[in-house]
Amino acid sequence: MKKILFLLFLALPLLTACKEEEKPDEEAFIFGQWNLLCEGNCIQIYKFEGGKLYEDNMRSFREAPIIVYKTSPMDAKYGSLAQELENSFPKDYLMPRGLQFIGCPNCVEEGGYYLAFERESEIIWWQVGRIPELWPQEIRPFMEKMIQTMREFPPQQ
């Protein structure tokens, strides 16, 4: 019995030691627009992560199967605009409808708007059409704010 208690006493520091802190699953808010059939820069996608805003580093979705971003963030004033936009995101309406096309009957020909929340473990996205009359009332104010916000960003090169 003394031997068992001694072994437990030796093992106690191992059992109570602090675990290495897990890295939090940081969330990124992604938004922008795309066109499939166009010339020049066919996408303008932005990723807001860790208080910084990054613009895509692509000219089309045909370039890669995933969106890649520039490594340097945009000016902090644009990050503030992205934070305001994320704060106005209609989560109550859209989150239950994740992984969907919304008001987007002709996305292939017309392109659309892209919205997503990305974590290391998952991505939830929406494609929203370009015709405001087809948008559900619940997302119209947000969509109008998103379009206005993107107009305030500098043109992508």
Contacts in CASP RR format, 6 or more apart in sequence:
PFRMAT RR
TARGET T0000
AUTHOR 0000-0000-0000
METHOD contacts of the structure
MODEL  1
MKKILFLLFLALPLLTACKEEEKPDEEAFIFGQWNLLCEGNCIQIYKFEG
GKLYEDNMRSFREAPIIVYKTSPMDAKYGSLAQELENSFPKDYLMPRGLQ
FIGCPNCVEEGGYYLAFERESEIIWWQVGRIPELWPQEIRPFMEKMIQTM
REFPPQQ
25 119 0 8 1.000
25 120 0 8 1.000
25 121 0 8 1.000
26 49 0 8 1.000
26 50 0 8 1.000
26 119 0 8 1.000
26 120 0 8 1.000
27 49 0 8 1.000
27 117 0 8 1.000
27 118 0 8 1.000
27 119 0 8 1.000
28 47 0 8 1.000
28 48 0 8 1.000
28 49 0 8 1.000
28 50 0 8 1.000
28 117 0 8 1.000
28 118 0 8 1.000
28 119 0 8 1.000
29 47 0 8 1.000
29 48 0 8 1.000
29 49 0 8 1.000
29 82 0 8 1.000
29 85 0 8 1.000
29 86 0 8 1.000
29 89 0 8 1.000
29 116 0 8 1.000
29 117 0 8 1.000
30 45 0 8 1.000
30 46 0 8 1.000
30 47 0 8 1.000
30 48 0 8 1.000
30 67 0 8 1.000
30 114 0 8 1.000
30 115 0 8 1.000
30 116 0 8 1.000
30 117 0 8 1.000
30 118 0 8 1.000
30 125 0 8 1.000
31 45 0 8 1.000
31 46 0 8 1.000
31 48 0 8 1.000
31 82 0 8 1.000
31 85 0 8 1.000
31 113 0 8 1.000
31 114 0 8 1.000
31 115 0 8 1.000
31 116 0 8 1.000
31 146 0 8 1.000
31 150 0 8 1.000
32 43 0 8 1.000
32 44 0 8 1.000
32 45 0 8 1.000
32 46 0 8 1.000
32 113 0 8 1.000
32 114 0 8 1.000
32 115 0 8 1.000
32 146 0 8 1.000
32 150 0 8 1.000
33 43 0 8 1.000
33 44 0 8 1.000
33 45 0 8 1.000
33 111 0 8 1.000
33 112 0 8 1.000
33 113 0 8 1.000
33 114 0 8 1.000
33 150 0 8 1.000
34 42 0 8 1.000
34 43 0 8 1.000
34 44 0 8 1.000
34 45 0 8 1.000
34 61 0 8 1.000
34 111 0 8 1.000
34 112 0 8 1.000
34 113 0 8 1.000
34 114 0 8 1.000
35 42 0 8 1.000
35 43 0 8 1.000
35 110 0 8 1.000
35 111 0 8 1.000
35 112 0 8 1.000
36 42 0 8 1.000
36 61 0 8 1.000
36 107 0 8 1.000
36 108 0 8 1.000
36 109 0 8 1.000
36 111 0 8 1.000
37 109 0 8 1.000
38 60 0 8 1.000
40 59 0 8 1.000
40 60 0 8 1.000
41 59 0 8 1.000
41 60 0 8 1.000
41 156 0 8 1.000
41 157 0 8 1.000
42 59 0 8 1.000
42 60 0 8 1.000
42 61 0 8 1.000
43 56 0 8 1.000
43 58 0 8 1.000
43 59 0 8 1.000
43 60 0 8 1.000
43 61 0 8 1.000
43 67 0 8 1.000
44 55 0 8 1.000
44 56 0 8 1.000
44 150 0 8 1.000
44 153 0 8 1.000
44 156 0 8 1.000
45 55 0 8 1.000
45 56 0 8 1.000
45 58 0 8 1.000
45 67 0 8 1.000
45 114 0 8 1.000
46 53 0 8 1.000
46 54 0 8 1.000
46 55 0 8 1.000
46 56 0 8 1.000
46 74 0 8 1.000
46 82 0 8 1.000
46 150 0 8 1.000
46 153 0 8 1.000
47 53 0 8 1.000
47 54 0 8 1.000
47 56 0 8 1.000
47 67 0 8 1.000
47 69 0 8 1.000
47 118 0 8 1.000
48 54 0 8 1.000
48 79 0 8 1.000
48 82 0 8 1.000
48 83 0 8 1.000
48 85 0 8 1.000
48 86 0 8 1.000
51 79 0 8 1.000
51 82 0 8 1.000
51 83 0 8 1.000
52 73 0 8 1.000
52 74 0 8 1.000
52 76 0 8 1.000
52 79 0 8 1.000
53 73 0 8 1.000
53 74 0 8 1.000
53 78 0 8 1.000
53 79 0 8 1.000
53 81 0 8 1.000
53 82 0 8 1.000
54 69 0 8 1.000
54 70 0 8 1.000
54 71 0 8 1.000
54 72 0 8 1.000
54 73 0 8 1.000
54 74 0 8 1.000
55 69 0 8 1.000
55 70 0 8 1.000
55 74 0 8 1.000
55 153 0 8 1.000
55 156 0 8 1.000
56 67 0 8 1.000
56 68 0 8 1.000
56 69 0 8 1.000
56 70 0 8 1.000
56 156 0 8 1.000
57 68 0 8 1.000
57 69 0 8 1.000
57 70 0 8 1.000
58 64 0 8 1.000
58 67 0 8 1.000
58 68 0 8 1.000
61 67 0 8 1.000
73 79 0 8 1.000
74 153 0 8 1.000
74 154 0 8 1.000
78 152 0 8 1.000
78 153 0 8 1.000
81 149 0 8 1.000
81 152 0 8 1.000
81 153 0 8 1.000
82 149 0 8 1.000
84 149 0 8 1.000
85 142 0 8 1.000
85 145 0 8 1.000
85 146 0 8 1.000
85 149 0 8 1.000
88 141 0 8 1.000
88 142 0 8 1.000
88 145 0 8 1.000
89 115 0 8 1.000
89 142 0 8 1.000
90 138 0 8 1.000
90 139 0 8 1.000
90 142 0 8 1.000
93 136 0 8 1.000
93 138 0 8 1.000
93 139 0 8 1.000
94 115 0 8 1.000
94 126 0 8 1.000
94 139 0 8 1.000
95 124 0 8 1.000
97 126 0 8 1.000
98 124 0 8 1.000
98 125 0 8 1.000
98 126 0 8 1.000
99 124 0 8 1.000
99 125 0 8 1.000
99 126 0 8 1.000
100 126 0 8 1.000
100 127 0 8 1.000
101 107 0 8 1.000
101 126 0 8 1.000
101 127 0 8 1.000
101 128 0 8 1.000
101 129 0 8 1.000
102 126 0 8 1.000
102 127 0 8 1.000
102 128 0 8 1.000
102 129 0 8 1.000
102 135 0 8 1.000
102 136 0 8 1.000
102 139 0 8 1.000
103 128 0 8 1.000
103 129 0 8 1.000
103 131 0 8 1.000
103 134 0 8 1.000
103 135 0 8 1.000
103 136 0 8 1.000
104 112 0 8 1.000
104 127 0 8 1.000
104 128 0 8 1.000
104 129 0 8 1.000
104 134 0 8 1.000
105 134 0 8 1.000
107 127 0 8 1.000
107 129 0 8 1.000
110 129 0 8 1.000
110 130 0 8 1.000
110 131 0 8 1.000
111 129 0 8 1.000
111 130 0 8 1.000
112 127 0 8 1.000
112 128 0 8 1.000
112 129 0 8 1.000
112 130 0 8 1.000
113 127 0 8 1.000
113 128 0 8 1.000
113 129 0 8 1.000
113 130 0 8 1.000
113 143 0 8 1.000
113 146 0 8 1.000
113 147 0 8 1.000
114 125 0 8 1.000
114 126 0 8 1.000
114 127 0 8 1.000
114 128 0 8 1.000
115 125 0 8 1.000
115 126 0 8 1.000
115 127 0 8 1.000
115 128 0 8 1.000
115 146 0 8 1.000
116 123 0 8 1.000
116 124 0 8 1.000
116 125 0 8 1.000
116 126 0 8 1.000
117 123 0 8 1.000
117 124 0 8 1.000
117 125 0 8 1.000
128 135 0 8 1.000
128 139 0 8 1.000
128 143 0 8 1.000
129 135 0 8 1.000
132 140 0 8 1.000
132 143 0 8 1.000
132 144 0 8 1.000
135 143 0 8 1.000
END
